[in-house]
Amino acid sequence: MKILVTGGLGFIGSHTVVALLNEGFEVVIIDNLSNSSIGVLEGITKITNQTPEFHKLDLRDKERVANFFEANQDIEGIIHFAASKAVGESVEKPLLYYENNINTLVFILQEMRRKELSNFIFSSSCTVYGQADELPITENAPVKQAESPYGNTKQIGEEIIGDFAKTNEKFKAIALRYFNPIGAHPSAEIGELPIGTPQNLVPYITQTGAGIREELSVFGDDYPTEDGTCIRDYIHVMDLAEAHVVALQRLIKNNNKKNYEVFNLGTGTGNSVLEVIKSFEKVADQKLPYKLVDRRPGDVISAYADTTKANSDLGWTARFNLEDALASAWKWQQKQPS
């Protein structure tokens, strides 16, 4: 089956492309290379001995999106990653996030309606829960007012998919609410390599460890947690990639219970920022320079997943722990030019 992966040269997208190819799927990638590199395609090829079809295309261009689907009528499933994803940046540039994350989704769904396509996986986020009232967070936790424009685009995206699903019984979709993806492929041929200053914790840690960054800023040490720093559920990107394949197969085999489902993807364990730093220092066998600074707008205190539904309904469980993920991220970083 031919599967379209938007944002397929990005961090999570590229690892999912590898997982799809290893399962025998044919993959077509769309990416505008705004936060990725064409060199990732070479990494995918080295790992799988296959080169997926690639289209450099900005999904904000409605006409080009329509032309793409007209020329590719044998697509049987879509995994939609393409989106801007940094909480802090979204606070500074909200309109960019609404244009990039909402318009692109609508244009793709319009083409799916026209071509009567099904099997849609949406890259969502635990940010839709805001600061949850109870931990760990289940899929039944209320979706709260978003703490950032990025989080709001994921909430709106899920609502758009849900509304579309109500009007189209043939349409099948799953929204996967990730917690915090980190790590890299064990080959170190692909990994997380943001363009410019990293907006996420682990690439900033590894770049600081490699001497590219002078020191790491820890945003806030006065949160009501054991060590005063924020707590997150860090999931290895390889586990996340596998979950996308499992979710896609669920739709293809018609094992879904409803035509629109939602699953949390995490480990079920929360780690503070300082715990992540200490774990990195252990796997890298070096001290990491960091400083404590003021809180950052848009950050919640603590978020980690209840994975019961994904474990039971999807038959998926995270296999790797925090040290595994950090070790793979460090191996990837060490392979990069300074």
Helices and strands as residue ranges (DSSP letters): E 2-6, H 11-22, E 26-31, H 39-48, E 53-56, H 62-71, E 75-80, H 87-92, H 94-98, I 99-103, H 104-115, E 120-125, G 126-129, H 149-167, E 173-178, E 180-182, H 201-209, E 216-219, E 231-232, E 234-236, H 237-252, E 260-265, E 271-272, H 273-284, E 290-293, E 302-303, H 308-309, I 310-314, H 322-334
